Amino acid sequence: IVDLYLADKLGPVVTAAVVPPAPPAERWAPAPAALREFSGRYDSDELDTFWTVSERNGTLIASHFRIGDTALQPVARDVFRAPLFGAVRFLRDAKGRVTAFTANADRVRNLRFTRTGKR
């Protein structure tokens, strides 16, 4: 439609160079010892509840006393996916210690769970 009304005012169409897609990123496959770094209790003031995160048989598991267990699947360093949480990103302080995680799902953005204890 724009071409019909503004054809005399627009210059020639310039097409951009085709850039090949980037190769897929390597999936992060942490060792059990690396997963244990995330272990601990994480509290949400907003929801007034907590989850306990632990490593079991090479998988990171989030446990809730009412809901049960859900596996956190690694995506990239400090980033996981889980059915109940959507995208989970663990946060670190200046010394590199895990301090919290945020959950981002369909209708939830940056729901924060603060680490209150190490398991």
Solvent accessible surface area in square Angstrom, and as a share of the most:
residue,aa,sasa,rsa
1,I,160,0.81
2,V,89,0.51
3,D,98,0.51
4,L,149,0.74
5,Y,166,0.63
6,L,71,0.35
7,A,66,0.51
8,D,121,0.63
9,K,151,0.64
10,L,88,0.44
11,G,57,0.55
12,P,125,0.79
13,V,137,0.79
14,V,131,0.75
15,T,115,0.67
16,A,94,0.73
17,A,91,0.71
18,V,144,0.83
19,V,123,0.70
20,P,105,0.66
21,P,125,0.79
22,A,88,0.69
23,P,116,0.73
24,P,128,0.81
25,A,97,0.75
26,E,166,0.75
27,R,157,0.57
28,W,63,0.22
29,A,93,0.72
30,P,23,0.14
31,A,59,0.46
32,P,59,0.37
33,A,64,0.49
34,A,36,0.28
35,L,4,0.02
36,R,118,0.43
37,E,71,0.32
38,F,2,0.01
39,S,11,0.07
40,G,0,0.00
41,R,99,0.36
42,Y,0,0.00
43,D,33,0.17
44,S,2,0.02
45,D,140,0.73
46,E,141,0.63
47,L,95,0.47
48,D,131,0.68
49,T,26,0.15
50,F,57,0.24
51,W,12,0.04
52,T,32,0.18
53,V,0,0.00
54,S,5,0.04
55,E,33,0.15
56,R,100,0.36
57,N,157,0.81
58,G,34,0.33
59,T,44,0.26
60,L,1,0.01
61,I,20,0.10
62,A,1,0.00
63,S,24,0.16
64,H,13,0.06
65,F,132,0.55
66,R,187,0.68
67,I,103,0.52
68,G,29,0.28
69,D,84,0.44
70,T,13,0.07
71,A,33,0.26
72,L,3,0.01
73,Q,80,0.35
74,P,25,0.16
75,V,66,0.38
76,A,45,0.35
77,R,145,0.53
78,D,14,0.07
79,V,22,0.13
80,F,0,0.00
81,R,129,0.47
82,A,7,0.06
83,P,123,0.77
84,L,97,0.48
85,F,13,0.06
86,G,15,0.15
87,A,31,0.24
88,V,1,0.00
89,R,124,0.45
90,F,5,0.02
91,L,50,0.25
92,R,58,0.21
93,D,48,0.25
94,A,116,0.90
95,K,157,0.67
96,G,31,0.30
97,R,140,0.51
98,V,6,0.04
99,T,42,0.24
100,A,0,0.00
101,F,3,0.01
102,T,14,0.08
103,A,4,0.03
104,N,38,0.20
105,A,33,0.26
106,D,135,0.70
107,R,233,0.85
108,V,58,0.33
109,R,162,0.59
110,N,105,0.54
111,L,23,0.11
112,R,118,0.43
113,F,2,0.01
114,T,60,0.35
115,R,46,0.17
116,T,83,0.48
117,G,32,0.31
118,K,149,0.63
119,R,179,0.65
